[in-house]
Amino acid sequence: MLFSHPADFTPVCTTEFLAFTERYEDFKKLGVELIGLSVDSIYSHIAWMRDIKEHYGVEIP
């Protein structure tokens, strides 16, 4: 499943990523691969994933 978000570090995008993470195993069992798309740089993505892990204790697969 391809999904996109307008920018890293936005409140709505963060909650959407957290929701996908909660359902990740369900998608995996169905043979669905989750792919996120954004215009932000790889460095922004890495920083955002670290921020999510630090603040929410969730690792984005």
CNS distance restraints for C-alpha pairs under 8 A (distance, minus, plus):
assign (resid   1 and name CA) (resid  32 and name CA) 6.45 0.50 0.50
assign (resid   1 and name CA) (resid  33 and name CA) 5.88 0.50 0.50
assign (resid   1 and name CA) (resid  34 and name CA) 4.91 0.50 0.50
assign (resid   1 and name CA) (resid  35 and name CA) 6.00 0.50 0.50
assign (resid   2 and name CA) (resid  34 and name CA) 6.23 0.50 0.50
assign (resid   2 and name CA) (resid  35 and name CA) 4.84 0.50 0.50
assign (resid   2 and name CA) (resid  36 and name CA) 5.94 0.50 0.50
assign (resid   2 and name CA) (resid  37 and name CA) 7.20 0.50 0.50
assign (resid   3 and name CA) (resid  34 and name CA) 7.65 0.50 0.50
assign (resid   3 and name CA) (resid  35 and name CA) 6.30 0.50 0.50
assign (resid   3 and name CA) (resid  36 and name CA) 5.06 0.50 0.50
assign (resid   3 and name CA) (resid  37 and name CA) 6.13 0.50 0.50
assign (resid   4 and name CA) (resid  36 and name CA) 5.43 0.50 0.50
assign (resid   4 and name CA) (resid  37 and name CA) 4.45 0.50 0.50
assign (resid   4 and name CA) (resid  38 and name CA) 5.76 0.50 0.50
assign (resid   5 and name CA) (resid  13 and name CA) 6.21 0.50 0.50
assign (resid   5 and name CA) (resid  36 and name CA) 7.54 0.50 0.50
assign (resid   5 and name CA) (resid  37 and name CA) 6.53 0.50 0.50
assign (resid   5 and name CA) (resid  38 and name CA) 5.59 0.50 0.50
assign (resid   6 and name CA) (resid  13 and name CA) 7.80 0.50 0.50
assign (resid   6 and name CA) (resid  38 and name CA) 6.14 0.50 0.50
assign (resid   6 and name CA) (resid  39 and name CA) 7.24 0.50 0.50
assign (resid   7 and name CA) (resid  13 and name CA) 7.38 0.50 0.50
assign (resid   7 and name CA) (resid  38 and name CA) 6.56 0.50 0.50
assign (resid   7 and name CA) (resid  39 and name CA) 7.20 0.50 0.50
assign (resid   7 and name CA) (resid  40 and name CA) 6.33 0.50 0.50
assign (resid   8 and name CA) (resid  13 and name CA) 6.99 0.50 0.50
assign (resid   8 and name CA) (resid  14 and name CA) 7.61 0.50 0.50
assign (resid   8 and name CA) (resid  38 and name CA) 7.99 0.50 0.50
assign (resid   8 and name CA) (resid  40 and name CA) 6.85 0.50 0.50
assign (resid   8 and name CA) (resid  44 and name CA) 6.84 0.50 0.50
assign (resid   8 and name CA) (resid  45 and name CA) 6.61 0.50 0.50
assign (resid   8 and name CA) (resid  48 and name CA) 6.26 0.50 0.50
assign (resid   9 and name CA) (resid  13 and name CA) 7.25 0.50 0.50
assign (resid   9 and name CA) (resid  14 and name CA) 6.61 0.50 0.50
assign (resid   9 and name CA) (resid  48 and name CA) 6.10 0.50 0.50
assign (resid  10 and name CA) (resid  14 and name CA) 6.15 0.50 0.50
assign (resid  11 and name CA) (resid  15 and name CA) 6.43 0.50 0.50
assign (resid  12 and name CA) (resid  16 and name CA) 6.21 0.50 0.50
assign (resid  13 and name CA) (resid  17 and name CA) 6.18 0.50 0.50
assign (resid  14 and name CA) (resid  18 and name CA) 6.20 0.50 0.50
assign (resid  14 and name CA) (resid  52 and name CA) 7.62 0.50 0.50
assign (resid  15 and name CA) (resid  19 and name CA) 6.14 0.50 0.50
assign (resid  16 and name CA) (resid  20 and name CA) 6.30 0.50 0.50
assign (resid  17 and name CA) (resid  21 and name CA) 6.17 0.50 0.50
assign (resid  17 and name CA) (resid  60 and name CA) 7.82 0.50 0.50
assign (resid  18 and name CA) (resid  22 and name CA) 6.28 0.50 0.50
assign (resid  18 and name CA) (resid  58 and name CA) 7.61 0.50 0.50
assign (resid  18 and name CA) (resid  60 and name CA) 7.95 0.50 0.50
assign (resid  19 and name CA) (resid  23 and name CA) 6.52 0.50 0.50
assign (resid  20 and name CA) (resid  24 and name CA) 5.82 0.50 0.50
assign (resid  21 and name CA) (resid  58 and name CA) 7.95 0.50 0.50
assign (resid  21 and name CA) (resid  60 and name CA) 6.36 0.50 0.50
assign (resid  21 and name CA) (resid  61 and name CA) 7.39 0.50 0.50
assign (resid  23 and name CA) (resid  27 and name CA) 6.42 0.50 0.50
assign (resid  24 and name CA) (resid  28 and name CA) 6.12 0.50 0.50
assign (resid  24 and name CA) (resid  34 and name CA) 7.93 0.50 0.50
assign (resid  25 and name CA) (resid  29 and name CA) 6.14 0.50 0.50
assign (resid  26 and name CA) (resid  30 and name CA) 6.59 0.50 0.50
assign (resid  27 and name CA) (resid  31 and name CA) 6.44 0.50 0.50
assign (resid  27 and name CA) (resid  32 and name CA) 5.08 0.50 0.50
assign (resid  27 and name CA) (resid  33 and name CA) 7.05 0.50 0.50
assign (resid  27 and name CA) (resid  34 and name CA) 7.79 0.50 0.50
assign (resid  28 and name CA) (resid  32 and name CA) 5.37 0.50 0.50
assign (resid  28 and name CA) (resid  33 and name CA) 6.56 0.50 0.50
assign (resid  40 and name CA) (resid  44 and name CA) 6.14 0.50 0.50
assign (resid  40 and name CA) (resid  45 and name CA) 6.90 0.50 0.50
assign (resid  41 and name CA) (resid  45 and name CA) 6.43 0.50 0.50
assign (resid  42 and name CA) (resid  46 and name CA) 6.18 0.50 0.50
assign (resid  43 and name CA) (resid  47 and name CA) 6.21 0.50 0.50
assign (resid  44 and name CA) (resid  48 and name CA) 6.03 0.50 0.50
assign (resid  45 and name CA) (resid  49 and name CA) 6.10 0.50 0.50
assign (resid  46 and name CA) (resid  50 and name CA) 6.24 0.50 0.50
assign (resid  47 and name CA) (resid  51 and name CA) 6.12 0.50 0.50
assign (resid  48 and name CA) (resid  52 and name CA) 6.17 0.50 0.50
assign (resid  49 and name CA) (resid  53 and name CA) 6.21 0.50 0.50
assign (resid  49 and name CA) (resid  59 and name CA) 7.23 0.50 0.50
assign (resid  49 and name CA) (resid  60 and name CA) 6.57 0.50 0.50
assign (resid  50 and name CA) (resid  54 and name CA) 6.08 0.50 0.50
assign (resid  51 and name CA) (resid  55 and name CA) 6.03 0.50 0.50
assign (resid  52 and name CA) (resid  56 and name CA) 5.47 0.50 0.50
assign (resid  52 and name CA) (resid  57 and name CA) 6.92 0.50 0.50
assign (resid  52 and name CA) (resid  58 and name CA) 6.35 0.50 0.50
assign (resid  52 and name CA) (resid  59 and name CA) 7.35 0.50 0.50
assign (resid  53 and name CA) (resid  57 and name CA) 4.53 0.50 0.50
assign (resid  53 and name CA) (resid  58 and name CA) 4.68 0.50 0.50
assign (resid  53 and name CA) (resid  59 and name CA) 5.37 0.50 0.50
assign (resid  53 and name CA) (resid  60 and name CA) 7.81 0.50 0.50
assign (resid  54 and name CA) (resid  58 and name CA) 7.80 0.50 0.50
